[in-house]
Amino acid sequence: MKRLILSAAFFCAALIPLHADDALKLPPVERFVTSNGIQVVCIRDELPKITISASVCTGYLYETPSNAGVNDLTARLLNICGTKTNPAEKLDTLVDSTGSRFSVRPDWETVTVSFQALDEFSDLACSTVAGILREPAFDAQRFDLARSLLRERIAREDQDPFAAAYGRARQLIFDGSGYGVRATTASVSSLTLDDVKKLWASSVKSGNIVIAVASQRPASEIKTMIEKHFAPIPKGPRSDYQVKNPSKEHLSSVAGKVYFIERSIPQSTVVFCSPAPGILAGDEYALRVADEVLGGGGFNAKLTTEIREKRGLAYSTGSVIRMRKNAGVFISYAQCDADKTAETMELMNGCVGQMRKGQISADELSLATQSIARGYVFEFDTPLNVLSHYLSLWYNGLPDSYISGYTKRILSQNAKTLQTSFSSIADQGIVTVVIGNAKAKEALQKKIALTVLADEKR
């Protein structure tokens, strides 16, 4: 009986709506600037450990077709090369023997170097991150290894129908530039160690870096350590990428078509893709909720309900919104049996059409806003994730109130704001890419015109 009462209590608590004034409260933040101009953010960690992350403004969106893959290659090499003070083997031993964690992660807009260690190894953490920035021990042998591993990753990714369809859709929308740049085995093979050295040397400037630290030590001690290890980094301005957003003329020439790539596989992958605004455009909250209603909300989302739950047509379906500083992209997708491709696409179009018309029920809206608002706190489940959010604030030029007021803005959305924002991206035009077998292609050609693309290997 006690167990039943507790279960009922938890169930009822889940139904209690989160209110707009239930703001997320994070640990106090202290900020300072080093003598050479590096921005530093500090938060307190109650545990006896340190987490330090340094984000450098360079990433996939900074690349061109001629150097596509250079940021991924640089990060892979930085992960295995060590520093001049602590070469690879020595650094590996130090990390293992101290129980620490070290990583270098490339992303669309940044390359981030992170080190987590016990408090007693705080100086090792700071010196390692600074060493990777200032004096990485690049060498030809490890460069060849990193390049080989990246080529293998690209080849494996090519075998994934979803990754291939999404990549081709972006390439078509952005005309092969900006968000449409894709690393290939050829572009990676053409990169040299000098290319990596030049990228890192030009990117590691004081104005182009932000450091975030979580520690139980006072900010004054952190400041002393950071100054000691990072002050030698040369001064320099912040760099930004330029995205050539697709023109109306280009979108009209590629959107509204169905591009088909034939492969000998039993299932089909369907991807709808549209350009989206950057994070500063003002539509983020409405688009985030719209994504949750359409396909991001799991079993309650329109796509899942109509395609998977009611009809059992797809084993995977959903949607994703990605809004970066200067660019964004929105996709919806489904993976289904080959003979169900046309029916699945019709249902996807129907769900997208409902969003464009604002056909969003009160229950759908409530479930979506409450799910996002309640789940937001889990994005801050570790000090590293908390720091990642503060690094993102700096990169995008957002205030701290972006975090504290996030749930309030999510909860304030309504069917009209969702319709307006979703229509603004969908009305630009949707590019559809399908990867499937000959049977799926033949069935689709009986109903619609297809633009057949070669299955190019990257």
N, C-alpha and C positions, 0 to 999 in steps of 0.2 A: 504493500500500500504506500509506504514511504517513497519507494522508487517511482510509483505512478504519480504521486503528488509532485515530486521534483521534476519529472518529465513534463507534466502539465504546466508547471511554473516556467520552465525554460521555453516551452512553446508559446505561452502567452507573452513572455518578454520579447520574443522574436517578432510578434505582431505589433508591439508598441512602436509607433512611428518615431523616427529620429527627427528632431525639430531643427529649424534653421539656426537657432541660437546655440546649438550644441557644437561649439567650435573646438577644433583639435588644438590641444595645448602641448607644445614640445618643450624640451629643456631650453633654458635661456641661452642665447647666442652672444658670443663676444667676437668682435672683429678688430683686426688691425692690418696695417700695411707695412711690409718690410722696407728696409732702407732703399732697396732697389725697385720698389713699386709693386711687389706681388701682394695680391689680396689674400687674406687668411681668415677663415671662419673657424671658431672653436666652440664645441659643446662639451658638457661634462658627462663622463661615463662613470657610473658608480663602481664598476668592476675594476680590478687592478690590471688594466691593459690599455693599450693605445691603438687607435685606428687612424691612419693618415692616408689621404688620397690627394693626388695632384692631377688636375685635369688640364690638358693642353689643347688649345683650340686648333684642331685639325682632325679630319675624319673623312668618311666616304664622300660627303657632299662637297668637299674641297677638291675632289679629284676630277680629272678630265679623261676622255677615252684613252689618251696616250699614256697616262700613268695610273690607270685604274688598278687598284689593289695595293698601292704603295703604303697606305696607312695600315692595312691588315698585315702586310709583310713586315713593316716597321715594328708593330706591336709584337708579332711572333718572335722577331729577332731580339727585341728588348727582354722578352720573357726568358730567354735562354743564354743571353750573352754576358750577364753580370756587369760589373763596373771596373774601372781601372784599379780602384782600391781593392775591390773584392771581385776578382774574376769568377767566371761561371761556377767552377767546381767549389771554390771557397764559399761563394754566396749560397750555393745549394746546401752545403754543410752547415752554414750558420742558420739558415732558415729551418732546416730539419732539427738541428740540435737544440734550438730555442723554442721549438713548437710553434713557429711563426707561420704566417700566410702571406705570400707575395704574388701579385698578379699585375699584368698590363693588359687592358681591355680596349680594343678599338670600337668605335661606334660611328654613327652617322656624322656627328659634329665634334667629337672629342676623342682623344686617346688618354686614358686614365691609368695612372700608376698608383697602386695601393699596397699598403703593408700593415698587417695586424700582428701585434706581439704583446707579450706580458709587459707590464709597466717597467720592469727592470731593464728591458731591452728597448726602451723608448729612443735612445740615441741611435741604436742600430736601425730602427725603423725610419727615422728621419734621414740619417746619412745614406741609407740605401735608396730611398725615393729620390733624394737630391742627386745621388750618384748616377742613377738611371737618366735623370734629366740632363745633368751637366757633362758626364764623362762615361757614357756607355762603352763597354769594351767590344765594339763591333769587330768582327773578323770574318774573313771570306768563307771559312769552313762552315761556321754556324749560319751565315747568310744563305749558303747553298741549301742547307738543311731546312731552314725556314721557308725558303722559296719552294722547295720540293713539297713540303707539307701543305702549303697554300694551294699549289696546283692540284694536289690530291683532294683537298677539301672542295675545290671548285668542281672537279670531276664528279665527286660524290653528290654534291648539291644538284648537279645537272640531272642526276637520275631521279630526283624527287620531283614528281609532276607539279606539285603545288609551288615549290620554289621556282621551277622553270616557268610556269604560267604567270606567276606574280612578277618575275623579273622581266619577261617579255612585255607584259602589260605596262609596266613602268617605262620601259624602253620606248614603247610606242607613244605613250602620252607625252613624255618629256623629250621626245625626239633624240634620245641617246645622250642628253646632257643633264647635268644636275642630278635630280632624283632618278634619271634614266641611265646613268652611267653604270655599267656592270663590268666587274673584273673578269677577264678571260685568262685561259692558260697562256695565250699569246701575249697579252698585255703584261702578265706577271713575269713571263720568261724574258721579256725585254728589259725588265727593271734590273738595275745594277746596285752594287753596294754603295756606290757614290750617290745614287738617287735617294737611298735611305738616309745616308749621312746628311745630304743637303736638306731633305725634308725636316729632319729632326733639328738640325742646327738653325734653320730659319724659323721653326715653330717655337723653340724653347727660348722665349724672351719674357721678361718680367710682366709685361702688360698682357701677355697671351696665356697666362697661367693663373689658376686659382687653387689654393690649398685648403683642405678641410681636415680638421683634427678633432677626434673624440678621445678624451683622456680624463682621469681623475685628478690630474695635476692642475694647479692654478694656471690661468691664461698667461700670467707673467713668465712662468717657467717655459711654457710652450713657445712663447714669443722668443725667448733667448735661444732655444734649440733651433727654431726655424731660421732665425737670423744667422746663426752660426753656419748652418749647412746650405741655405738657399741664397744668401746675399751675393755670392759670386756669380749667380746667373746674370747674364748680360741684360741690360735694359733694352726695351723695345716695345712697340705698340701692339695692340691686339689686332689680329687678322680675322677677316670674316669671309665667308664664301658668298658667291653671287649665283643665285639660281635664276635661270631664264625660264620664267613661267610660260607654259604653252600658250600661244596666241589663239584667239578665237578661230582664226583661219586654219591653224594646224589641228586644233581639236575637232573642228567640223570635218576635217579630212580623214581622221582616224576613228572618231567616235561613231557609235551606232552600227558598227560592223561587228561581225563575229569572226575572229581569227582562229583558225583550226591548225593544230600541230598534231600530226599523226604519229602514234607510237603503238607498238605491239604490246599493249597492256590491257587487262580485263576491265579496269574501271576508267571512268572519265573524270577529269578535274576541270571545273568551270570557275573562272575568276572574272568578276566585274570590278573595274577599277576607274577611279576618277581623281583628278587633282583636288587637294584640299588646301585651305588657307594655313598660314603659319600660326604659331601659338599666340602671337600678339594681335591677331586680327579681331578678337572679341567674340568669336563663335565657338570657342573651345568647349564651354560647358554644355551648350545645346547639342553640339555634335557628339560629345562624349555620351550624353544620355540617348541620343538618337541611335548611336552605335549599339548601346546596350539593348534598346528596344528591338532593333532589327536583327542583330546576330551575336552581339557580344555577351548577352545575358544568359547563356547556357540554355537550359531546358525551357525557360519561359520566353525566349526570344521568338520573334515571328518566323524566322527562317527554320529554326529547329522545330517549332510547333507544326508548321505547314508541311515541311519536307520530310523530316525524320519521324516525328511522333505520330502524326495523323496518317502518313502514307508509307513510311518506312523506305523512302527512296534513296536516302543518302546516309552513309555511315559517319560523315563529317560535314558540317556546314556551320557558317558563322560569318562574322564581319569584324573588321579592325579599322580603327581610325588612328593615324599617326600624324601629329602636328609638331613640326620642328620650328626652329627660330624663323627661318625664311621660306619654308615650304612645308607641304603636307600631302598626304595621300590617303584615300579611303578605298577599302576593298570589301567585297562580299564574295563568298566562295561556297562551293559544294563539291563533294567527291561521291560519285554514284556509279552504279552498274552502267555499262555502255549502252544498253537498250533503254535506259531511263534518262538519258542525257537531255533530250528535247523536253520531256515533261518537267524535269528538274529546273531547267532554264526558264520555262514558263512560270513556274512557281516563284523562282527568284525574282523575275521581273514583276510579278504580282505583288510581292512583299515590298520591293523598292517603290512600286507605284503607290502603295498604301502610305508609305512614309512621305512621299512627295505631296500627297493630297491631305496629309495631316490626320489620317485615319488611325489614330492612336487612342486606345481606350484608357479610361481612368486607372484601371488595374494595371495595364502595361506601364503607364507612366509612373505610378506609385512603386511598383516592383523595381523598375529600373533606377529611379532616383534613390530609393532606400538602399538598394544593393550597392550602388556606387558609394553613397555616403557612409554606410556602415563598414564597407570594406576598405575605405581609404586608410584607416589606421594601420592596416597590415602592410602598407607600403613603407612603414617606419619601424619594422620589427627588429632591426639590428642597427647598431651604430653606423655601419657602413651604408645601409640604405638611407638612414637619416642624412648622413653627409652627402650622399648622392643627390638628394633633393635640394640641399643648399647649394651644391655645385651647379645644379640645373637653374636655380634662381639667378645665380650670378651670370651664367652664360646667356640666359634669355632676357636679362635686365628686368626681372620681376621682383616685387617687394616681398618681405616676409609675410605680409597679409595674404599673399596668394595661397599659402599653406593654411593659415588659420581660418581664412574665409572660404576655402574650397567647397566644403560640404554645404555651406549656406547657399552658394551660387548654384550648386548642383540641384539642391532642393527647391530652388526658385524657378526652375524650368517648367514649361507647360507645353501642351500640344502645339500651340501656335509657334513658339520659339523653335521647337524641334522641326516643324514643317518648313519654316522660313530658312533656317540654317541648312537643313538637309537638301532642300530644293536648290539652294544657291550652288551646291557642288554637283548635284546630280544633273541639273539643267545645263551644265557646261558640256555634258556629254559623257557617256560611259563606254569604255573600251572593254570588250569581252574577249577573253582568250580561253579556248578549250583545248585540252590535251586528251586525246582518246584514240581508239583504234579505228580500223577501216569500217567496221560495222557502225560505230557511232557517227562517223563522218557521212556514210551513205544515208543513214536515217535522218540526219540533220539537213542534208542537201535536198531532201524531198520537201522540206518545210521552209527553209530560209536559205539565203545566199551566204556562202562561206568564202572568206579570203584565206586561202591555204598558205601557211608559212612553212618554210623548211625547218626541220628539227636541227637547228644549228648547235653544234657542240662548242661549249665555251672553252 
